């Protein structure tokens, strides 16, 4: 067993000891909203949005992007579990700003090992062989945070499965201060009708 597995299992044992009545929480989120945000380990939606277990759905992926799967989750969140408001929250200093589709495709073509980055860019070890499959993926990288929040809010808003009466809010989390900064264009695009 790895050290990480041991740490996780130990933490889980402590969590179970104080689990209390959480087993009776209902499946629908109690505060009836969902957050789509980045998987970055520096972001803790429970803390920056004041969430407790059972409050909201939190959907995370690289960049907090409105991918097909993220939209699938939001639609399930609404249609089956009753959320009525959605947040799209990207963040400053995001790793998705450090590469593009071509760079990722080239890195994966070199090898499947973890790449490294320095002041000159991304580098691959070219050890062990790679794959060209990554050249066919849209990695949903980010060139400008405000524009990507707007694009994601628009993509969600324009999806035929998304009801017009659900407001979709757009924010950027500032990794230096913890503040959620409104993206006005996204807020306008996400207004409920």
MDAnalysis code that builds the backbone (N, CA, C; Angstrom):
import MDAnalysis as mda
import numpy as np

u = mda.Universe.empty(579, n_residues=193, atom_resindex=np.repeat(np.arange(193), 3), trajectory=True)
u.add_TopologyAttr("name", ["N", "CA", "C"] * 193)
u.add_TopologyAttr("resid", np.arange(1, 194))
u.add_TopologyAttr("resname", ["UNK", "UNK", "UNK", "UNK", "UNK", "UNK", "UNK", "UNK", "UNK", "UNK", "UNK", "UNK", "UNK", "UNK", "UNK", "UNK", "UNK", "UNK", "UNK", "UNK", "UNK", "UNK", "UNK", "UNK", "UNK", "UNK", "UNK", "UNK", "UNK", "UNK", "UNK", "UNK", "UNK", "UNK", "UNK", "UNK", "UNK", "UNK", "UNK", "UNK", "UNK", "UNK", "UNK", "UNK", "UNK", "UNK", "UNK", "UNK", "UNK", "UNK", "UNK", "UNK", "UNK", "UNK", "UNK", "UNK", "UNK", "UNK", "UNK", "UNK", "UNK", "UNK", "UNK", "UNK", "UNK", "UNK", "UNK", "UNK", "UNK", "UNK", "UNK", "UNK", "UNK", "UNK", "UNK", "UNK", "UNK", "UNK", "UNK", "UNK", "UNK", "UNK", "UNK", "UNK", "UNK", "UNK", "UNK", "UNK", "UNK", "UNK", "UNK", "UNK", "UNK", "UNK", "UNK", "UNK", "UNK", "UNK", "UNK", "UNK", "UNK", "UNK", "UNK", "UNK", "UNK", "UNK", "UNK", "UNK", "UNK", "UNK", "UNK", "UNK", "UNK", "UNK", "UNK", "UNK", "UNK", "UNK", "UNK", "UNK", "UNK", "UNK", "UNK", "UNK", "UNK", "UNK", "UNK", "UNK", "UNK", "UNK", "UNK", "UNK", "UNK", "UNK", "UNK", "UNK", "UNK", "UNK", "UNK", "UNK", "UNK", "UNK", "UNK", "UNK", "UNK", "UNK", "UNK", "UNK", "UNK", "UNK", "UNK", "UNK", "UNK", "UNK", "UNK", "UNK", "UNK", "UNK", "UNK", "UNK", "UNK", "UNK", "UNK", "UNK", "UNK", "UNK", "UNK", "UNK", "UNK", "UNK", "UNK", "UNK", "UNK", "UNK", "UNK", "UNK", "UNK", "UNK", "UNK", "UNK", "UNK", "UNK", "UNK", "UNK", "UNK", "UNK", "UNK", "UNK", "UNK", "UNK", "UNK", "UNK", "UNK"])
u.atoms.positions = np.array([
    [0.847, -1.175, 0.000],
    [0.000, 0.000, 0.000],
    [0.894, 1.241, 0.000],
    [0.567, 2.207, -0.861],
    [1.372, 3.432, -0.934],
    [1.104, 4.312, 0.279],
    [2.009, 5.270, 0.496],
    [1.857, 6.220, 1.592],
    [0.576, 7.035, 1.408],
    [0.271, 7.412, 0.176],
    [-0.940, 8.191, -0.103],
    [-2.184, 7.385, 0.254],
    [-2.225, 6.113, -0.136],
    [-3.383, 5.266, 0.198],
    [-3.539, 5.177, 1.712],
    [-2.433, 4.989, 2.415],
    [-2.482, 4.920, 3.872],
    [-3.034, 6.216, 4.466],
    [-2.572, 7.364, 3.964],
    [-3.043, 8.657, 4.472],
    [-4.537, 8.847, 4.205],
    [-4.963, 8.483, 2.986],
    [-6.383, 8.622, 2.636],
    [-7.236, 7.717, 3.517],
    [-6.822, 6.490, 3.697],
    [-7.604, 5.550, 4.497],
    [-7.634, 5.962, 5.971],
    [-6.549, 6.511, 6.461],
    [-6.522, 6.995, 7.839],
    [-7.478, 8.181, 7.997],
    [-7.428, 9.114, 7.039],
    [-8.346, 10.256, 7.084],
    [-9.790, 9.790, 6.997],
    [-10.048, 8.772, 6.184],
    [-11.413, 8.263, 6.060],
    [-11.891, 7.642, 7.367],
    [-11.010, 6.951, 8.054],
    [-11.369, 6.368, 9.348],
    [-11.793, 7.472, 10.322],
    [-11.046, 8.569, 10.345],
    [-11.397, 9.704, 11.205],
    [-12.736, 10.313, 10.785],
    [-12.941, 10.427, 9.478],
    [-14.178, 11.006, 8.942],
    [-15.381, 10.153, 9.342],
    [-15.245, 8.850, 9.196],
    [-16.331, 7.924, 9.547],
    [-16.687, 8.052, 11.031],
    [-15.679, 8.245, 11.879],
    [-15.918, 8.348, 13.313],
    [-16.810, 9.542, 13.665],
    [-16.749, 10.596, 12.849],
    [-17.555, 11.800, 13.099],
    [-18.656, 11.993, 12.052],
    [-19.030, 10.937, 11.355],
    [-19.971, 11.039, 10.234],
    [-21.352, 11.512, 10.671],
    [-21.758, 11.146, 11.855],
    [-23.036, 11.604, 12.399],
    [-24.219, 11.200, 11.547],
    [-25.145, 12.147, 11.312],
    [-26.376, 11.837, 10.569],
    [-26.281, 12.196, 9.090],
    [-25.070, 12.352, 8.550],
    [-24.903, 12.699, 7.142],
    [-25.461, 11.628, 6.214],
    [-25.599, 10.427, 6.704],
    [-26.171, 9.349, 5.904],
    [-27.626, 9.584, 5.557],
    [-28.270, 10.512, 6.242],
    [-29.674, 10.800, 5.958],
    [-29.863, 12.041, 5.088],
    [-28.752, 12.629, 4.610],
    [-28.885, 13.777, 3.701],
    [-29.630, 13.342, 2.446],
    [-30.539, 14.186, 1.938],
    [-31.243, 13.837, 0.710],
    [-30.317, 13.945, -0.504],
    [-30.646, 13.235, -1.576],
    [-29.833, 13.272, -2.780],
    [-29.830, 14.659, -3.438],
    [-30.973, 15.339, -3.570],
    [-30.943, 16.676, -4.188],
    [-30.185, 17.664, -3.311],
    [-29.412, 18.562, -3.914],
    [-28.674, 19.536, -3.115],
    [-29.611, 20.515, -2.421],
    [-29.400, 20.710, -1.140],
    [-30.290, 21.500, -0.314],
    [-30.408, 22.961, -0.705],
    [-29.342, 23.522, -1.280],
    [-29.391, 24.944, -1.653],
    [-29.725, 25.127, -3.132],
    [-29.948, 24.070, -3.854],
    [-30.473, 24.068, -5.226],
    [-29.618, 24.823, -6.231],
    [-28.291, 24.691, -6.111],
    [-27.441, 25.275, -7.141],
    [-26.263, 24.362, -7.428],
    [-25.593, 24.649, -8.565],
    [-24.434, 23.862, -8.986],
    [-23.303, 24.801, -9.376],
    [-22.088, 24.330, -9.177],
    [-20.881, 25.068, -9.553],
    [-20.091, 24.204, -10.525],
    [-19.702, 24.807, -11.658],
    [-18.750, 24.189, -12.578],
    [-17.441, 24.937, -12.390],
    [-16.403, 24.229, -11.969],
    [-15.130, 24.885, -11.686],
    [-13.966, 23.966, -12.027],
    [-12.765, 24.490, -11.869],
    [-11.547, 23.771, -12.228],
    [-11.168, 22.744, -11.155],
    [-10.417, 21.752, -11.596],
    [-9.947, 20.711, -10.687],
    [-8.703, 21.138, -9.909],
    [-8.188, 22.330, -10.165],
    [-6.977, 22.822, -9.506],
    [-7.076, 22.615, -7.993],
    [-6.055, 22.042, -7.417],
    [-6.058, 21.695, -5.992],
    [-6.088, 22.919, -5.079],
    [-5.772, 24.102, -5.612],
    [-5.797, 25.316, -4.786],
    [-7.216, 25.831, -4.567],
    [-8.172, 25.351, -5.330],
    [-9.551, 25.808, -5.221],
    [-10.340, 24.875, -4.315],
    [-10.993, 25.427, -3.335],
    [-11.849, 24.654, -2.456],
    [-13.242, 25.283, -2.474],
    [-14.110, 24.823, -3.388],
    [-15.443, 25.418, -3.505],
    [-16.227, 25.410, -2.199],
    [-16.018, 24.421, -1.368],
    [-16.727, 24.386, -0.087],
    [-16.366, 25.609, 0.746],
    [-15.114, 26.021, 0.681],
    [-14.680, 27.182, 1.471],
    [-15.030, 28.486, 0.778],
    [-14.699, 28.632, -0.533],
    [-14.931, 29.935, -1.152],
    [-16.402, 30.218, -1.421],
    [-17.249, 29.191, -1.402],
    [-18.687, 29.399, -1.614],
    [-19.512, 29.065, -0.374],
    [-18.860, 28.755, 0.728],
    [-19.571, 28.505, 1.976],
    [-20.457, 27.279, 1.951],
    [-19.949, 26.182, 1.433],
    [-20.755, 24.972, 1.287],
    [-20.511, 23.971, 2.410],
    [-21.576, 23.312, 2.778],
    [-21.498, 22.142, 3.655],
    [-21.945, 20.938, 2.826],
    [-21.677, 19.759, 3.326],
    [-22.131, 18.560, 2.615],
    [-23.635, 18.627, 2.411],
    [-24.070, 18.294, 1.204],
    [-25.481, 18.286, 0.885],
    [-26.004, 19.596, 0.331],
    [-25.173, 20.658, 0.287],
    [-25.634, 21.973, -0.158],
    [-25.785, 22.123, -1.663],
    [-24.767, 21.715, -2.423],
    [-24.723, 22.032, -3.854],
    [-23.982, 20.944, -4.617],
    [-24.200, 20.913, -5.923],
    [-23.396, 20.071, -6.796],
    [-22.147, 20.838, -7.202],
    [-21.007, 20.181, -7.198],
    [-19.764, 20.779, -7.669],
    [-19.210, 19.861, -8.754],
    [-19.118, 20.411, -9.963],
    [-18.627, 19.677, -11.126],
    [-17.252, 20.239, -11.440],
    [-16.254, 19.373, -11.499],
    [-14.882, 19.838, -11.692],
    [-14.245, 19.131, -12.875],
    [-13.485, 19.919, -13.645],
    [-12.652, 19.357, -14.700],
    [-11.497, 20.320, -14.949],
    [-10.583, 19.957, -15.821],
    [-9.435, 20.818, -16.114],
    [-9.924, 22.119, -16.738],
    [-9.739, 23.222, -16.025],
    [-10.146, 24.532, -16.499],
    [-11.544, 24.947, -16.099],
    [-12.346, 24.019, -15.587],
    [-13.738, 24.347, -15.275],
    [-14.542, 24.616, -16.536],
    [-14.214, 23.899, -17.609],
    [-14.792, 24.175, -18.925],
    [-16.139, 23.488, -19.134],
    [-16.951, 24.125, -19.975],
    [-18.288, 23.611, -20.302],
    [-18.181, 22.551, -21.393],
    [-17.525, 21.467, -21.059],
    [-17.401, 20.333, -21.979],
    [-18.754, 19.630, -22.086],
    [-18.865, 18.723, -23.044],
    [-20.109, 17.954, -23.167],
    [-20.447, 17.254, -21.858],
    [-19.435, 16.698, -21.195],
    [-19.703, 15.979, -19.957],
    [-20.124, 16.919, -18.837],
    [-19.538, 18.118, -18.776],
    [-19.951, 19.086, -17.754],
    [-21.401, 19.504, -17.978],
    [-21.775, 19.733, -19.233],
    [-23.163, 20.099, -19.531],
    [-24.090, 18.939, -19.197],
    [-23.676, 17.716, -19.501],
    [-24.451, 16.529, -19.123],
    [-24.725, 16.538, -17.628],
    [-23.700, 16.817, -16.833],
    [-23.860, 16.836, -15.374],
    [-24.787, 17.954, -14.919],
    [-24.650, 19.133, -15.513],
    [-25.531, 20.248, -15.155],
    [-26.987, 19.939, -15.485],
    [-27.222, 19.330, -16.632],
    [-28.598, 18.993, -17.025],
    [-29.184, 17.964, -16.061],
    [-28.407, 16.962, -15.680],
    [-28.868, 15.987, -14.681],
    [-29.142, 16.690, -13.360],
    [-28.247, 17.611, -12.987],
    [-28.392, 18.362, -11.744],
    [-29.725, 19.104, -11.706],
    [-30.115, 19.672, -12.831],
    [-31.393, 20.391, -12.911],
    [-32.575, 19.434, -13.077],
    [-32.517, 18.627, -14.114],
    [-33.682, 17.833, -14.523],
    [-34.077, 16.795, -13.477],
    [-33.100, 16.164, -12.870],
    [-33.404, 15.084, -11.923],
    [-33.250, 15.486, -10.457],
    [-32.480, 16.544, -10.191],
    [-32.174, 16.861, -8.794],
    [-32.486, 18.300, -8.396],
    [-33.098, 19.060, -9.301],
    [-33.722, 20.317, -8.941],
    [-32.874, 21.546, -8.733],
    [-31.622, 21.575, -9.246],
    [-30.871, 22.819, -9.101],
    [-31.517, 23.901, -9.968],
    [-31.454, 25.131, -9.496],
    [-32.132, 26.246, -10.178],
    [-31.190, 27.388, -10.549],
    [-29.925, 27.314, -10.143],
    [-28.936, 28.339, -10.471],
    [-27.593, 27.654, -10.666],
    [-26.825, 28.157, -11.642],
    [-25.527, 27.563, -11.946],
    [-24.444, 28.625, -11.976],
    [-23.261, 28.257, -11.485],
    [-22.078, 29.111, -11.514],
    [-21.006, 28.468, -12.392],
    [-20.362, 29.268, -13.227],
    [-19.154, 28.861, -13.948],
    [-18.029, 29.671, -13.324],
    [-17.061, 28.972, -12.722],
    [-15.984, 29.665, -12.012],
    [-14.633, 29.155, -12.505],
    [-13.923, 30.021, -13.243],
    [-12.550, 29.728, -13.641],
    [-11.634, 30.397, -12.619],
    [-10.327, 30.398, -12.852],
    [-9.435, 31.009, -11.856],
    [-8.164, 31.545, -12.482],
    [-7.541, 32.466, -11.771],
    [-6.268, 33.026, -12.215],
    [-5.187, 31.959, -12.123],
    [-4.103, 32.175, -12.855],
    [-2.932, 31.291, -12.799],
    [-3.309, 29.838, -13.074],
    [-4.161, 29.627, -14.082],
    [-4.629, 28.279, -14.409],
    [-3.636, 27.570, -15.337],
    [-3.386, 26.328, -15.063],
    [-2.503, 25.532, -15.910],
    [-2.993, 25.409, -17.343],
    [-4.296, 25.559, -17.548],
    [-4.857, 25.454, -18.898],
    [-4.461, 26.642, -19.776],
    [-3.843, 27.657, -19.171],
    [-3.335, 28.811, -19.920],
    [-1.908, 28.585, -20.409],
    [-1.276, 27.487, -20.000],
    [0.150, 27.287, -20.269],
    [0.454, 26.418, -21.481],
    [-0.579, 25.951, -22.169],
    [-0.352, 25.114, -23.346],
    [-1.519, 25.268, -24.306],
    [-1.380, 24.674, -25.474],
    [-2.471, 24.647, -26.442],
    [-2.601, 23.231, -27.006],
    [-3.532, 23.033, -27.919],
    [-3.764, 21.700, -28.470],
    [-2.511, 21.118, -29.112],
    [-1.788, 21.946, -29.855],
    [-0.584, 21.466, -30.542],
    [0.479, 21.017, -29.543],
    [0.712, 21.827, -28.511],
    [1.713, 21.468, -27.505],
    [1.343, 20.153, -26.838],
    [0.082, 20.002, -26.430],
    [-0.331, 18.767, -25.760],
    [-0.188, 17.564, -26.694],
    [-0.603, 17.733, -27.941],
    [-0.455, 16.643, -28.908],
    [0.994, 16.234, -29.083],
    [1.889, 17.220, -29.175],
    [3.314, 16.927, -29.326],
    [3.891, 16.248, -28.087],
    [3.498, 16.718, -26.892],
    [3.987, 16.099, -25.666],
    [3.573, 14.630, -25.578],
    [2.321, 14.353, -25.914],
    [1.844, 12.972, -25.858],
    [2.475, 12.108, -26.946],
    [2.817, 12.712, -28.077],
    [3.496, 11.963, -29.141],
    [4.894, 11.549, -28.706],
    [5.514, 12.368, -27.852],
    [6.860, 12.068, -27.373],
    [6.890, 10.914, -26.394],
    [5.949, 10.915, -25.427],
    [5.873, 9.838, -24.440],
    [4.611, 10.011, -23.610],
    [4.320, 9.004, -22.790],
    [3.196, 9.094, -21.863],
    [3.660, 9.457, -20.450],
    [4.946, 9.752, -20.303],
    [5.506, 10.162, -19.011],
    [5.118, 11.606, -18.711],
    [5.185, 11.990, -17.441],
    [4.874, 13.352, -17.042],
    [5.874, 14.327, -17.662],
    [5.355, 15.406, -18.251],
    [6.192, 16.431, -18.864],
    [6.686, 17.406, -17.793],
    [7.638, 18.240, -18.173],
    [8.132, 19.276, -17.269],
    [8.012, 20.624, -17.970],
    [8.014, 21.675, -17.180],
    [7.914, 23.020, -17.736],
    [8.960, 23.912, -17.077],
    [9.511, 24.827, -17.849],
    [10.413, 25.844, -17.319],
    [10.155, 27.137, -18.071],
    [11.041, 28.117, -17.925],
    [10.818, 29.418, -18.546],
    [10.773, 29.367, -20.073],
    [11.266, 28.289, -20.668],
    [11.233, 28.175, -22.137],
    [10.036, 27.377, -22.635],
    [9.256, 26.799, -21.735],
    [8.060, 26.067, -22.147],
    [8.033, 24.635, -21.650],
    [7.146, 23.848, -22.239],
    [6.947, 22.452, -21.862],
    [7.975, 21.561, -22.537],
    [8.401, 20.506, -21.818],
    [9.400, 19.573, -22.345],
    [8.973, 18.151, -21.996],
    [9.246, 17.245, -22.924],
    [8.915, 15.853, -22.691],
    [10.184, 15.033, -22.586],
    [10.125, 13.952, -21.822],
    [11.294, 13.081, -21.651],
    [11.543, 12.231, -22.887],
    [10.514, 12.060, -23.725],
    [10.590, 11.194, -24.903],
    [11.065, 9.792, -24.540],
    [10.690, 9.344, -23.350],
    [11.081, 8.020, -22.871],
    [9.865, 7.102, -22.857],
    [9.977, 5.986, -23.492],
    [8.930, 4.980, -23.393],
    [7.854, 5.030, -24.457],
    [7.984, 5.875, -25.434],
    [6.999, 5.915, -26.515],
    [5.746, 6.680, -26.138],
    [5.087, 7.201, -27.150],
    [3.893, 7.993, -26.927],
    [2.763, 7.553, -27.837],
    [1.842, 8.488, -28.096],
    [0.696, 8.223, -28.950],
    [0.320, 9.493, -29.698],
    [-0.206, 9.326, -30.896],
    [-0.693, 10.480, -31.664],
    [-2.164, 10.756, -31.361],
    [-2.791, 9.960, -30.519],
    [-4.215, 10.157, -30.206],
    [-4.501, 11.541, -29.648],
    [-3.564, 12.129, -28.937],
    [-3.762, 13.447, -28.344],
    [-3.896, 14.565, -29.361],
    [-3.474, 14.324, -30.595],
    [-3.594, 15.358, -31.621],
    [-5.031, 15.507, -32.117],
    [-5.896, 14.586, -31.755],
    [-7.287, 14.621, -32.195],
    [-8.247, 15.096, -31.105],
    [-7.694, 15.539, -29.979],
    [-8.509, 15.966, -28.848],
    [-8.557, 17.487, -28.799],
    [-9.740, 18.041, -28.546],
    [-9.876, 19.478, -28.251],
    [-9.678, 19.598, -26.739],
    [-8.539, 20.144, -26.329],
    [-8.159, 20.157, -24.917],
    [-8.811, 21.292, -24.126],
    [-9.557, 22.166, -24.799],
    [-10.272, 23.269, -24.146],
    [-9.335, 24.135, -23.310],
    [-8.202, 24.481, -23.916],
    [-7.239, 25.337, -23.226],
    [-7.787, 26.757, -23.137],
    [-7.096, 27.589, -22.371],
    [-7.581, 28.938, -22.083],
    [-6.537, 29.965, -22.502],
    [-6.961, 30.919, -23.331],
    [-6.086, 32.013, -23.723],
    [-6.346, 33.264, -22.905],
    [-7.591, 33.456, -22.481],
    [-8.013, 34.633, -21.722],
    [-9.129, 34.181, -20.787],
    [-8.943, 34.369, -19.488],
    [-9.907, 33.854, -18.513],
    [-11.305, 34.431, -18.705],
    [-11.429, 35.739, -18.824],
    [-12.758, 36.345, -18.963],
    [-13.453, 35.844, -20.226],
    [-12.707, 35.733, -21.315],
    [-13.293, 35.239, -22.567],
    [-13.706, 33.779, -22.446],
    [-12.939, 32.983, -21.721],
    [-13.291, 31.563, -21.582],
    [-14.515, 31.386, -20.680],
    [-14.634, 32.215, -19.635],
    [-15.837, 32.166, -18.801],
    [-17.051, 32.532, -19.648],
    [-16.937, 33.606, -20.420],
    [-18.029, 34.017, -21.295],
    [-18.379, 32.913, -22.284],
    [-17.374, 32.327, -22.921],
    [-17.624, 31.263, -23.899],
    [-18.339, 30.080, -23.256],
    [-17.942, 29.732, -22.036],
    [-18.564, 28.594, -21.364],
    [-19.999, 28.904, -20.942],
    [-20.234, 30.108, -20.431],
    [-21.603, 30.489, -20.085],
    [-22.474, 30.479, -21.335],
    [-21.958, 31.019, -22.436],
    [-22.718, 31.026, -23.694],
    [-22.984, 29.610, -24.191],
    [-21.987, 28.739, -24.086],
    [-22.163, 27.363, -24.550],
    [-23.256, 26.656, -23.742],
    [-23.260, 26.875, -22.455],
    [-24.297, 26.279, -21.606],
    [-25.656, 26.906, -21.932],
    [-25.697, 28.227, -21.976],
    [-26.957, 28.935, -22.228],
    [-27.572, 28.514, -23.566],
    [-26.754, 28.311, -24.583],
    [-27.244, 27.989, -25.927],
    [-27.528, 26.513, -26.143],
    [-27.295, 25.687, -25.131],
    [-27.566, 24.260, -25.275],
    [-29.076, 24.024, -25.202],
    [-29.597, 23.259, -26.133],
    [-31.049, 23.044, -26.215],
    [-31.630, 22.330, -24.998],
    [-30.798, 21.680, -24.194],
    [-31.288, 20.969, -23.010],
    [-31.354, 21.860, -21.768],
    [-30.866, 23.093, -21.881],
    [-30.799, 23.996, -20.737],
    [-31.985, 24.957, -20.770],
    [-32.837, 24.907, -19.748],
    [-33.983, 25.809, -19.704],
    [-33.554, 27.276, -19.616],
    [-34.313, 28.134, -20.288],
    [-33.993, 29.560, -20.336],
    [-34.145, 30.244, -18.985],
    [-34.894, 29.633, -18.059],
    [-35.134, 30.297, -16.776],
    [-34.082, 29.988, -15.714],
    [-33.013, 29.280, -16.079],
    [-31.920, 29.024, -15.130],
    [-30.856, 30.107, -15.315],
    [-30.572, 30.905, -14.279],
    [-29.487, 31.869, -14.400],
    [-28.133, 31.158, -14.327],
    [-27.215, 31.626, -15.152],
    [-25.857, 31.073, -15.182],
    [-24.909, 32.231, -14.900],
    [-24.178, 32.148, -13.804],
    [-23.304, 33.228, -13.362],
    [-21.855, 32.916, -13.735],
    [-21.108, 33.942, -14.122],
    [-19.711, 33.756, -14.503],
    [-18.753, 34.524, -13.621],
    [-17.767, 33.804, -13.040],
    [-16.793, 34.406, -12.140],
    [-15.393, 33.861, -12.402],
    [-14.421, 34.618, -11.950],
    [-13.025, 34.168, -11.920],
    [-12.575, 34.214, -10.456],
    [-12.081, 33.098, -9.971],
    [-11.530, 33.013, -8.615],
    [-10.093, 33.522, -8.654],
    [-9.772, 34.480, -7.807],
    [-8.425, 35.029, -7.739],
    [-7.599, 34.197, -6.764],
    [-6.636, 33.465, -7.292],
    [-5.820, 32.564, -6.460],
    [-4.946, 33.313, -5.448],
    [-4.711, 34.586, -5.647],
    [-3.892, 35.370, -4.710],
    [-4.697, 35.892, -3.526],
    [-6.020, 36.108, -3.721],
    [-6.822, 36.708, -2.661],
    [-7.986, 35.833, -2.196],
    [-8.390, 34.842, -3.022],
    [-9.550, 34.018, -2.698],
    [-10.869, 34.644, -3.128],
    [-10.818, 35.821, -3.727],
    [-12.029, 36.547, -4.108],
    [-12.610, 36.029, -5.427],
    [-13.943, 35.962, -5.471],
    [-14.648, 35.677, -6.720],
    [-14.903, 37.001, -7.422],
    [-14.391, 37.118, -8.646],
    [-14.510, 38.348, -9.421],
    [-15.511, 38.108, -10.556],
    [-16.547, 38.921, -10.562],
    [-17.602, 38.800, -11.568],
    [-17.067, 39.107, -12.964],
    [-17.538, 38.342, -13.962],
    [-17.256, 38.621, -15.369],
    [-18.552, 39.202, -15.952],
    [-18.627, 40.534, -16.075],
    [-19.892, 41.177, -16.453],
    [-20.517, 40.645, -17.743],
    [-19.710, 40.408, -18.769],
    [-20.243, 39.911, -20.038],
    [-20.871, 38.531, -19.859],
    [-20.249, 37.710, -19.041],
    [-20.778, 36.375, -18.776],
    [-22.072, 36.460, -17.971],
    [-22.109, 37.380, -17.015],
    [-23.328, 37.548, -16.218],
    [-24.490, 37.965, -17.114],
    [-24.229, 38.842, -18.066],
    [-25.250, 39.287, -19.001],
    [-25.707, 38.124, -19.886],
    [-24.745, 37.368, -20.411],
    [-25.065, 36.231, -21.299],
    [-25.825, 35.144, -20.566],
    [-25.603, 35.028, -19.255],
    [-26.224, 33.956, -18.489],
    [-27.540, 34.310, -17.828],
    [-28.034, 35.522, -18.061],
    [-29.290, 35.927, -17.440],
    [-30.425, 34.968, -17.802],
    [-31.283, 34.727, -16.824],
    [-32.450, 33.899, -17.058],
    [-33.493, 34.699, -17.828],
    [-34.235, 34.008, -18.659],
    [-35.339, 34.649, -19.416],
    [-36.679, 34.305, -18.821],
])
